[in-house]
Amino acid sequence: MTAMVDSVGGEAAVKHLIEGSPIKKAGQPEEIATAALFLATDDSSFVTGQLIRVDGGIDI
């Protein structure tokens, strides 16, 4: 849920995506930031060539 979602009509505009997702909730910017921060630190030093999907199971 970001300003981009607000610009297209807010949560109501993406309600069908949320309802169709396995965890039934919209992602928050902090959840994306947590994954990015992990990749930017030494905690991810043994991670190579992976696709890390931070999408709550929503596949558009």
Contacts in CASP RR format, 6 or more apart in sequence:
PFRMAT RR
TARGET T0000
AUTHOR 0000-0000-0000
METHOD contacts of the structure
MODEL  1
MTAMVDSVGGEAAVKHLIEGSPIKKAGQPEEIATAALFLATDDSSFVTGQ
LIRVDGGIDI
1 10 0 8 1.000
1 11 0 8 1.000
1 26 0 8 1.000
1 27 0 8 1.000
1 28 0 8 1.000
1 29 0 8 1.000
2 29 0 8 1.000
5 11 0 8 1.000
5 13 0 8 1.000
5 14 0 8 1.000
5 26 0 8 1.000
8 14 0 8 1.000
11 18 0 8 1.000
11 26 0 8 1.000
14 26 0 8 1.000
17 58 0 8 1.000
17 60 0 8 1.000
18 24 0 8 1.000
18 25 0 8 1.000
18 26 0 8 1.000
18 58 0 8 1.000
20 58 0 8 1.000
21 56 0 8 1.000
21 57 0 8 1.000
21 58 0 8 1.000
22 56 0 8 1.000
22 57 0 8 1.000
23 56 0 8 1.000
23 57 0 8 1.000
25 56 0 8 1.000
27 56 0 8 1.000
31 54 0 8 1.000
32 54 0 8 1.000
35 52 0 8 1.000
35 54 0 8 1.000
38 44 0 8 1.000
39 47 0 8 1.000
39 52 0 8 1.000
END
